[in-house]
């Protein structure tokens, strides 16, 4: 499939697809259609790669980290991938616990507000990350 069809199927802009190609994240074939100018020709495999890139980004990985892991996989290595996946799982587990604590705090705060905001307001949870600490600080300031 050509770039316009691929970008639509992948849910990416053509500019993003071209960026991924320039960065070496995607390596489409070169086809010739309607003349001597080469066209980028994408396959279903490229759609799977985009899905992996998006999953990595959703886990908080940078494109540079994703590319490093993709290159290791292509080279047949697994050690770095395993270490990275374990570290990402641990980081996401910590984030999930922090988010669950924040939801409990928000629920308690909503209940406190609905009950007339009398008495001591709920204490925000203690969070372990810098981003979490900023959220907790903003939550304290709001209470």
N, C-alpha and C positions, 0 to 999 in steps of 0.2 A: 504494500500500500504506500502511496505517496504521502508526503508530509502533512498536507491538509487533512486527509482522511485519518492518518495516524494521530495527529494532535486532537482531533475530535474524539476518536476512540479512546485515547488516553486521558482525555479531560484536561489537556494542557494547551497553552497557547503555542502558536508556531514559534514564537520567539523563545519560549522555554525549551521547546524541543531542540531548536538550533543551539541554545546554550548548553544543554545536556550533551549534544554531539561534540561541541567545541571542548567541553570539559572531559571528554572521554568516557562519560557515563553510558552513552549509547553509541553503538558502532553499526549504523545501518549499511546495507549494501548500496552500491552505486548503480543505478539503472540509467538507460538512455532512452528518452522518449521525445519524439518530435524534433530531433536535432542532435547536435554534438554535446550540448550542455548536460553534464551528469546530474541526475536527480537522486535524492535520497530515497531509498527503498526500504521500508520498515516491514517487520514480520511480527507474527503473534509473540515470538520470543521477546521482542522489544517491548511489547505491552506488559509482559511478565516482569521485565527489568524495571519498567516505570512503577509497577505495583510494589516492587521491592524497595525502590528509592523512596516512594511515599511512606511505606511502612517504617523505614529507617528514620525518615524525618519526623514521623509521628512519635517515634521513640525518643526523639531529641538528638538524633545524630546529625552531624554536619555533612554536607555533600562530600567534603574531603574525606571524612571517615568512611562514608558509604563507598566511595570510589576505592579506597584502600582495601576494604573488605571484598569488594567485587573483584579486584585484581588478585587478591589472595585466593579467592574461590576459583577463578579462572586458572590459576597456577596449581590448583590441586591441594592447597594448604587448608588446614582446618583449625590449627591451634589459636591463631589470633581471632578468628571468627568465634570460636568457642569462648575465649576469654571475654571478648567484647559483648557477646550475647549474655553471658552470666552477669557482667557488670551492668548492662542495660536493664536486665530483669531485676537486679537488686535495686537499682536506682528507681525504676518504675514502681517497685513494691513499696519503697519508702515514700514515694510521692502519693501512692494510693492510700497509704495510712494517713499521711498528712491531709489529703483531700477528705478522707472520711471524717477525720477530726474536725476539719473546717465545716463540713456539712452538719455534724452534730452541734457545733457552736452556733451556726446560723439557725438551725432548728430551735435551739434554746433561746436565742436572741429573738426570733419571731414570736415564740410563746411568751417571753418576757414582755415584748412590746404589745402583744394582743391583750395581755393581762394588765395593761395600764402602765407599764414601765416603772412599777414601784418596787422598792427593795433593791438589792444588789444585782447589778446586771451580770449576765454570765461571763465567765473568764474565757478569753480566747485561748485556743490550744497553743502549746509550745511546739514550734516547728524547727526542724534541724537544718534546713537549707537556707542560703542567703535569700533566695526568692521567697521562701516561706516566711522567713523572718520579716521581710518587708510587708508581706500580706498581713502577718499578725500585728505588726506595728500600725498599719492602716486600720485594722479591725479595732485595736485598742483605742485609737484616736476617734473612731466613729462611735464608740460606746459611751 
